[in-house]
Structure formats: C-alpha cells, structure tokens
Amino acid sequence: MIDSRAVIHESAQIADNVTIGPFAIIGENAQIGEGCNISGHAVIGKNAILGKNNRIFQFASVGEEPIDRTFHNEFSQLILGDNNIIRECATIHGGTAKEDGITRVGSNNLIMNYVHIGHDCHIGNNVTLVNSAGLAGHVHVDDYATIGVSCGVHQFCRVGAYAFISHMALITQDVPPYLMVASSPTTSPCGINVEGLKRSGFSTETIRGLRDAYKVIYRQGLRLVEAIEKLKTMQKQTPEVDLFIELLESSKRGILR
C-alpha cells in the first residue's frame, strides 16, 4: 500500500508488496525491493537501491547525499541488502568519488535509533549498531559485529567479524575479529566475545582456540609480524584463526591494543 501523501519521484522503481507511509519521500532513480516497508516521514535518497523486506522507520534518512566538503553533486549511492531494520532517525549516506561513490550495507542488520553510517562505509551482514553509534566515512564493519550505544568509529577503521564494542567506546584503530572491547577507563581489548560466539554456534573447542590466538596477539609481547607467524601455525587446529590473520595482514591503521 502506498499512501497518497507520499512523495515519489517519477523515475523511482517500486516493486510489488511495498508499503510506503504518509509524507515519506522516495528520491530520483531510487529502487525499492519487494516487501519493503517505508514508514511515514522516512526519506530514501537519490539512486538508492534497497533489496527485499527492509523496514525503514519514521524520520530515517537512507541514501541521501554525503556530508563531505569535497562533494559537489557527483554520483552518490547507497546499496542496501535484504531484511534490514533501520529504526527512527537513523542516517545512512551515499558514497563519494574518493572511492566508487557507493556506500554498501548488507543484509539482516539491525540499525537502531540515531545511528549514523557515513559515506563510503561497508557494513556486512547480521551487524548490530546500537542507539547513537556513529561511523565516520570509509569505515568497514564485518559480519556479526556489534557496536554499542554512543560509540564512535574513526574514518578508515575496520571492525572485525563477531567483535563486540562496549558502550561509548571511541575506536581509532582496527578491531580484530572476535574481540570484546571495553570503554572504561580507556578503550581497550578485554578478551574474546565468548557469549556472542556461543550464540553464533561456535564450539567450546573453537572458542578455546580463539582464546589462545588472542593471547598470542595481546599477552605474549610479540611484534605483530611475529604474532602473525605464530597464528599461522594454529590454523590447522583452529581454521577460524584465519580471520585474525587476514585483518592483521591487511590493517592500514594498526590494531587496537
């Protein structure tokens, strides 16, 4: 059902079984997939592509122009996957020419009230962003990560898969996968996200192996290159260590320690 008071650009493509509430705005060339529910007063920006069964709550702004002083109306786009929940007043901006002009958000994510996802971010699948979390431009968040209430993530940082970042943390370097990050008295790693891993079906043996990998990085006083070499010897017994190695080898900002 599309409310007659919604404002929909003539070039927008609206699939079947889409609900659009009163005073929602659907921008030029936007594409809305099957089963999406766009609440009243929500805004879907120019060129945005939404997959299937997304729920966009009132006053959310999805795919609007980036906040960037170098942006001058060039191509900008958000690509959103399927089955996402985007709550009230959340903002997700399109990309810039500094990359390929596209912000990407995967599927099955929960994006809570007042969350901000900046330009050129890449968000994986099954990610949880809690109320008022803010991601600067070019941030990457991998699958199943959780970023707590009022956290801030510096531009170009990466948050690894299954990581859990506590409330009000300020992230200025990459967070390796599987980690718990505390926010008080300072932002710092505090072990493996054991409860999250259990909920995701990781075995006790695998969790034990990931704990051992954490100790290699954070408890043995090794240089990063030495830690990576030692982790590679653990791969056969615990293949999930691969995610540690991949992030450590590709990190450009250095890891949170």
C-alpha positions, 0 to 999 in steps of 0.5 A: 500500500502506498499512501497518497501523501507520499512523495515519489519521484517519477523515475523511482522503481517500486516493486510489488508488496511495498508499503510506503507511509504518509509524507515519506519521500522516495528520491530520483532513480531510487529502487525499492525491493519487494516487501519493503516497508517505508514508514511515514516521514522516512526519506530514501535518497537519490539512486538508492537501491534497497533489496527485499523486506527492509523496514525503514522507520519514521524520520530515517534518512537512507541514501541521501547525499554525503556530508563531505566538503569535497562533494559537489553533486557527483554520483552518490549511492547507497546499496542496501541488502535484504531484511534490514531494520533501520529504526527512527532517525537513523542516517545512512549516506551515499558514497563519494568519488574518493572511492566508487561513490557507493556506500554498501550495507548488507543484509539482516542488520539491525540499525537502531535509533540515531545511528549514523553510517557515513559515506563510503562505509561497508557494513556486512551482514547480521551487524548490530549498531546500537542507539547513537553509534556513529561511523565516520566515512570509509569505515568497514564493519564485518559480519556479526559485529556489534557496536554499542550505544554512543560509540564512535568509529574513526574514518578508515577503521575496520571492525572485525567479524563477531567483535563486540564494542562496549558502550561509548567506546571511541575506536581509532584503530582496527578491531580484530575479529572476535574481540570484546572491547571495553570503554572504561577507563580507556578503550581497550581489548578485554578478551574474546566475545565468548557469549556472542560466539556461543550464540553464533554456534561456535564450539567450546573447542573453537572458542578455546582456540580463539582464546589462545590466538588472542593471547598470542596477539595481546599477552605474549609481547610479540611484534605483530609480524611475529604474532602473525607467524605464530597464528599461522601455525594454529590454523590447522587446529583452529581454521577460524584463526584465519580471520585474525590473520587476514585483518592483521595482514591487511590493517592500514591503521594498526590494531587496537591494543 
